[in-house]
């Protein structure tokens, strides 16, 4: 296992992809924890499980999640909570503000 540290000002998904690629990791499991200042999360519409409804959140959230690296790309499902709101779904983008995000990555053979 290794830890991907995503610092203030960095985008989470891209940073995880880049740091895994730098280590030659194309398949892995991920646990995620931290805080962001904004993100894009999707859910599926009720009548079409193959579609995505993307929502941008421009507010700080505590973030936790899990996922995997498949063919070198992060696929992350998260729960994000902020002032009076909690959202869950597939993480497309997240920007770290004054805190950090850490991804605990366990490579697979």
Z-matrix of the N, CA and C atoms (Angstrom, degrees):
N
C 1 1.444
C 2 1.529 1 108.89
N 3 1.322 2 115.08 1 147.02
C 4 1.454 3 120.16 2 170.94
C 5 1.518 4 108.49 3 -139.00
N 6 1.328 5 116.42 4 164.09
C 7 1.462 6 121.98 5 -176.61
C 8 1.515 7 109.32 6 -110.81
N 9 1.317 8 114.97 7 127.87
C 10 1.463 9 121.70 8 171.02
C 11 1.520 10 106.32 9 -94.34
N 12 1.322 11 116.15 10 119.15
C 13 1.465 12 121.30 11 177.41
C 14 1.525 13 107.09 12 -100.72
N 15 1.334 14 115.37 13 121.42
C 16 1.461 15 121.17 14 177.30
C 17 1.523 16 106.55 15 -107.37
N 18 1.316 17 115.73 16 113.56
C 19 1.466 18 121.78 17 -172.68
C 20 1.529 19 111.86 18 -89.70
N 21 1.322 20 115.27 19 170.35
C 22 1.457 21 122.41 20 176.99
C 23 1.523 22 110.30 21 -51.63
N 24 1.322 23 115.59 22 134.89
C 25 1.456 24 121.83 23 179.19
C 26 1.518 25 114.67 24 89.74
N 27 1.333 26 117.78 25 -7.53
C 28 1.461 27 121.23 26 -178.63
C 29 1.528 28 111.47 27 -98.93
N 30 1.325 29 115.07 28 153.79
C 31 1.466 30 121.49 29 176.09
C 32 1.521 31 108.20 30 -92.94
N 33 1.318 32 117.42 31 133.92
C 34 1.460 33 123.60 32 -168.65
C 35 1.526 34 113.56 33 -68.04
N 36 1.319 35 118.26 34 -56.21
C 37 1.467 36 121.05 35 -173.65
C 38 1.529 37 110.95 36 -62.96
N 39 1.310 38 116.97 37 -45.60
C 40 1.458 39 120.79 38 179.07
C 41 1.517 40 112.70 39 -63.66
N 42 1.329 41 116.74 40 -38.75
C 43 1.458 42 120.52 41 179.32
C 44 1.525 43 111.25 42 -66.51
N 45 1.337 44 116.93 43 -41.95
C 46 1.468 45 120.07 44 176.82
C 47 1.524 46 109.95 45 -62.28
N 48 1.330 47 117.43 46 -46.88
C 49 1.467 48 120.63 47 178.40
C 50 1.523 49 111.58 48 -57.24
N 51 1.311 50 116.68 49 -46.41
C 52 1.468 51 122.52 50 -176.85
C 53 1.534 52 111.39 51 -65.70
N 54 1.338 53 117.04 52 -46.53
C 55 1.460 54 119.50 53 -177.76
C 56 1.529 55 112.21 54 -68.91
N 57 1.331 56 116.83 55 -32.91
C 58 1.473 57 119.25 56 175.13
C 59 1.526 58 110.31 57 -69.46
N 60 1.323 59 117.17 58 -42.19
C 61 1.469 60 120.62 59 178.08
C 62 1.527 61 110.82 60 -61.07
N 63 1.333 62 116.66 61 -40.10
C 64 1.468 63 120.30 62 178.50
C 65 1.524 64 112.08 63 -60.06
N 66 1.329 65 117.05 64 -26.43
C 67 1.467 66 121.95 65 179.40
C 68 1.529 67 112.35 66 -98.06
N 69 1.328 68 116.78 67 2.61
C 70 1.451 69 120.34 68 179.79
C 71 1.519 70 113.67 69 74.47
N 72 1.335 71 117.34 70 22.27
C 73 1.465 72 122.20 71 -178.10
C 74 1.524 73 109.16 72 -91.15
N 75 1.336 74 117.35 73 120.77
C 76 1.461 75 120.77 74 177.22
C 77 1.528 76 112.48 75 -116.22
N 78 1.342 77 117.37 76 -11.95
C 79 1.469 78 122.65 77 178.62
C 80 1.527 79 107.43 78 -139.37
N 81 1.344 80 117.10 79 127.09
C 82 1.466 81 119.71 80 -178.64
C 83 1.519 82 110.11 81 -166.10
N 84 1.323 83 115.34 82 161.47
C 85 1.459 84 122.45 83 168.82
C 86 1.520 85 108.83 84 -100.74
N 87 1.337 86 117.20 85 152.11
C 88 1.467 87 121.36 86 -175.16
C 89 1.524 88 110.71 87 -136.28
N 90 1.331 89 116.41 88 136.63
C 91 1.463 90 123.96 89 164.08
C 92 1.518 91 106.69 90 -114.68
N 93 1.324 92 116.89 91 140.34
C 94 1.457 93 121.70 92 -170.56
C 95 1.522 94 109.90 93 -131.14
N 96 1.338 95 116.88 94 137.90
C 97 1.463 96 121.38 95 176.54
C 98 1.528 97 108.90 96 -150.81
N 99 1.322 98 116.56 97 146.42
C 100 1.459 99 119.74 98 176.54
C 101 1.513 100 112.21 99 155.86
N 102 1.327 101 115.07 100 -155.68
C 103 1.464 102 121.80 101 179.87
C 104 1.520 103 108.96 102 -145.30
N 105 1.338 104 115.30 103 145.03
C 106 1.467 105 121.36 104 -178.39
C 107 1.518 106 109.56 105 -131.25
N 108 1.330 107 115.21 106 162.91
C 109 1.463 108 118.54 107 178.23
C 110 1.523 109 112.29 108 -101.40
N 111 1.319 110 116.74 109 -5.72
C 112 1.452 111 121.57 110 177.00
C 113 1.514 112 109.88 111 -176.88
N 114 1.328 113 116.21 112 155.72
C 115 1.464 114 118.86 113 -177.65
C 116 1.523 115 110.73 114 -161.81
N 117 1.329 116 114.80 115 168.19
C 118 1.461 117 123.26 116 172.04
C 119 1.523 118 107.17 117 -122.80
N 120 1.325 119 115.79 118 123.17
C 121 1.461 120 122.39 119 -178.20
C 122 1.526 121 107.87 120 -128.13
N 123 1.330 122 116.00 121 140.81
C 124 1.464 123 118.88 122 178.00
C 125 1.519 124 111.56 123 -117.40
N 126 1.322 125 113.94 124 155.02
C 127 1.461 126 123.83 125 170.40
C 128 1.527 127 106.88 126 -132.81
N 129 1.331 128 116.06 127 168.54
C 130 1.463 129 121.07 128 179.99
C 131 1.524 130 109.79 129 -93.71
N 132 1.331 131 117.58 130 141.49
C 133 1.460 132 118.72 131 173.26
C 134 1.532 133 110.28 132 -67.25
N 135 1.284 134 115.70 133 152.80
C 136 1.457 135 122.67 134 -175.58
C 137 1.523 136 112.97 135 -55.47
N 138 1.336 137 118.11 136 -34.86
C 139 1.458 138 121.04 137 -172.89
C 140 1.534 139 114.51 138 -104.16
N 141 1.351 140 117.66 139 7.52
C 142 1.473 141 119.04 140 -179.32
C 143 1.521 142 110.53 141 -154.09
N 144 1.318 143 116.15 142 96.75
C 145 1.467 144 120.15 143 -177.66
C 146 1.523 145 113.07 144 -70.51
N 147 1.321 146 118.45 145 -8.32
C 148 1.467 147 120.64 146 179.64
C 149 1.526 148 112.72 147 -93.84
N 150 1.325 149 117.96 148 -3.11
C 151 1.465 150 121.72 149 -178.49
C 152 1.524 151 110.91 150 -105.63
N 153 1.315 152 116.02 151 164.08
C 154 1.462 153 122.82 152 178.31
C 155 1.517 154 110.42 153 -123.00
N 156 1.318 155 116.15 154 139.14
C 157 1.460 156 122.45 155 167.82
C 158 1.523 157 105.47 156 -108.86
N 159 1.329 158 116.73 157 107.03
C 160 1.464 159 121.52 158 -179.52
C 161 1.523 160 110.05 159 -89.94
N 162 1.333 161 115.74 160 135.29
C 163 1.462 162 121.75 161 176.26
C 164 1.522 163 108.70 162 -128.94
N 165 1.329 164 115.04 163 129.94
C 166 1.470 165 121.37 164 175.38
C 167 1.523 166 108.75 165 -91.41
N 168 1.320 167 115.63 166 133.68
C 169 1.461 168 122.22 167 176.99
C 170 1.520 169 107.73 168 -118.49
N 171 1.318 170 116.41 169 116.60
C 172 1.461 171 121.73 170 179.94
C 173 1.528 172 108.53 171 -105.23
N 174 1.348 173 114.27 172 65.83
C 175 1.460 174 120.99 173 -178.47
C 176 1.526 175 108.25 174 -158.03
N 177 1.326 176 117.72 175 158.07
C 178 1.461 177 119.75 176 -179.72
C 179 1.533 178 111.92 177 -72.96
N 180 1.322 179 114.44 178 140.21
C 181 1.461 180 122.34 179 178.23
C 182 1.520 181 110.01 180 -136.78
N 183 1.326 182 116.29 181 141.30
C 184 1.459 183 121.59 182 160.78
C 185 1.524 184 105.04 183 -75.77
N 186 1.329 185 116.98 184 142.20
C 187 1.460 186 120.35 185 -171.82
C 188 1.521 187 110.25 186 -133.88
N 189 1.315 188 116.09 187 133.45
C 190 1.451 189 121.39 188 171.39
C 191 1.519 190 107.75 189 -140.79
N 192 1.318 191 116.39 190 149.73
C 193 1.456 192 117.82 191 -179.80
C 194 1.510 193 112.37 192 -174.62
N 195 1.308 194 112.60 193 -176.25
C 196 1.455 195 120.18 194 176.35
C 197 1.510 196 107.66 195 -151.03
N 198 1.318 197 113.71 196 165.00
C 199 1.455 198 117.51 197 -178.91
C 200 1.507 199 110.68 198 177.92
N 201 1.309 200 113.86 199 -152.95
C 202 1.455 201 119.57 200 -176.88
C 203 1.517 202 110.21 201 -154.77
N 204 1.322 203 113.55 202 160.41
C 205 1.454 204 121.50 203 167.72
C 206 1.522 205 105.16 204 -101.91
N 207 1.316 206 117.03 205 122.66
C 208 1.460 207 123.01 206 177.19
C 209 1.521 208 107.27 207 -125.83
N 210 1.327 209 115.54 208 122.96
C 211 1.469 210 120.83 209 -178.09
C 212 1.528 211 111.39 210 51.78
N 213 1.340 212 115.96 211 38.57
C 214 1.456 213 121.32 212 174.52
C 215 1.516 214 116.06 213 82.21
N 216 1.336 215 118.51 214 5.93
C 217 1.471 216 121.29 215 -177.92
C 218 1.525 217 110.33 216 -123.41
N 219 1.327 218 115.45 217 134.68
C 220 1.455 219 121.41 218 179.63
C 221 1.525 220 111.12 219 -73.65
N 222 1.320 221 115.20 220 135.53
C 223 1.470 222 123.33 221 173.07
C 224 1.525 223 105.16 222 -126.04
N 225 1.345 224 116.98 223 110.16
C 226 1.457 225 121.99 224 -169.69
C 227 1.523 226 111.63 225 -124.79
N 228 1.327 227 116.12 226 133.79
C 229 1.462 228 122.24 227 171.96
C 230 1.518 229 107.04 228 -113.09
N 231 1.334 230 116.39 229 133.13
C 232 1.461 231 120.92 230 -171.39
C 233 1.518 232 112.32 231 -133.29
N 234 1.315 233 113.71 232 160.89
C 235 1.461 234 123.62 233 164.42
C 236 1.524 235 105.13 234 -118.60
N 237 1.328 236 115.74 235 129.88
C 238 1.458 237 121.04 236 -176.96
C 239 1.524 238 108.55 237 -129.48
N 240 1.323 239 116.15 238 129.11
C 241 1.455 240 120.37 239 -178.57
C 242 1.508 241 112.22 240 -125.44
N 243 1.322 242 115.07 241 137.20
C 244 1.455 243 121.30 242 177.14
C 245 1.515 244 109.68 243 -136.43
N 246 1.306 245 116.73 244 -161.87
C 247 1.457 246 121.92 245 -178.06
C 248 1.535 247 109.89 246 -65.82
N 249 1.330 248 115.42 247 105.17
C 250 1.457 249 120.48 248 176.35
C 251 1.517 250 116.00 249 73.44
N 252 1.341 251 118.04 250 14.85
C 253 1.461 252 119.60 251 -177.14
C 254 1.519 253 110.65 252 -150.56
N 255 1.320 254 115.73 253 138.39
C 256 1.456 255 122.38 254 171.44
C 257 1.520 256 107.68 255 -130.52
N 258 1.323 257 116.64 256 133.01
C 259 1.465 258 121.25 257 178.08
C 260 1.520 259 108.66 258 -129.18
N 261 1.319 260 115.54 259 151.82
C 262 1.455 261 121.59 260 177.21
C 263 1.520 262 108.18 261 -135.07
N 264 1.321 263 115.49 262 154.86
C 265 1.456 264 119.71 263 176.34
C 266 1.508 265 111.80 264 153.11
N 267 1.321 266 114.85 265 -160.95
C 268 1.461 267 123.62 266 -178.21
C 269 1.527 268 109.25 267 -87.84
N 270 1.333 269 116.39 268 125.59
C 271 1.467 270 121.46 269 -178.06
C 272 1.526 271 110.02 270 -84.70
N 273 1.327 272 115.88 271 121.53
C 274 1.469 273 121.79 272 177.29
C 275 1.517 274 111.78 273 -98.95
N 276 1.340 275 115.74 274 -35.75
C 277 1.464 276 121.18 275 -176.03
C 278 1.511 277 107.95 276 -159.07
N 279 1.329 278 116.49 277 145.06
C 280 1.464 279 121.06 278 173.73
C 281 1.521 280 108.15 279 -154.00
N 282 1.303 281 116.12 280 135.65
C 283 1.461 282 121.62 281 179.84
C 284 1.522 283 108.98 282 -110.21
N 285 1.331 284 115.32 283 125.41
C 286 1.461 285 120.83 284 178.24
C 287 1.525 286 108.84 285 -78.35
N 288 1.325 287 116.00 286 134.05
C 289 1.461 288 121.72 287 178.31
C 290 1.510 289 110.81 288 -101.09
N 291 1.321 290 116.52 289 -110.94
C 292 1.457 291 121.24 290 -175.44
C 293 1.519 292 114.86 291 -83.66
N 294 1.312 293 118.70 292 -1.77
C 295 1.448 294 120.91 293 -177.24
C 296 1.512 295 111.00 294 -115.89
N 297 1.306 296 118.95 295 -128.36
C 298 1.465 297 123.78 296 -178.01
C 299 1.514 298 108.61 297 -162.29
N 300 1.306 299 115.93 298 166.30
C 301 1.470 300 123.23 299 165.98
C 302 1.508 301 106.93 300 -128.43
N 303 1.314 302 115.98 301 139.67
C 304 1.466 303 120.78 302 173.79
C 305 1.520 304 108.38 303 -121.09
N 306 1.316 305 114.82 304 134.87
C 307 1.473 306 121.53 305 175.47
C 308 1.519 307 107.07 306 -115.20
N 309 1.305 308 115.62 307 123.30
C 310 1.465 309 122.15 308 177.91
C 311 1.523 310 106.65 309 -94.86
N 312 1.326 311 115.57 310 109.59
C 313 1.464 312 122.89 311 -169.29
C 314 1.530 313 109.62 312 -107.35
N 315 1.328 314 115.95 313 124.71
C 316 1.458 315 122.31 314 176.81
C 317 1.526 316 108.62 315 -113.71
N 318 1.337 317 117.87 316 103.66
C 319 1.469 318 120.76 317 -179.00
C 320 1.523 319 112.07 318 -62.92
N 321 1.324 320 115.64 319 148.01
C 322 1.466 321 122.31 320 175.20
C 323 1.506 322 108.62 321 -108.77
N 324 1.322 323 114.59 322 153.39
C 325 1.477 324 119.62 323 177.80
C 326 1.497 325 110.56 324 -72.12
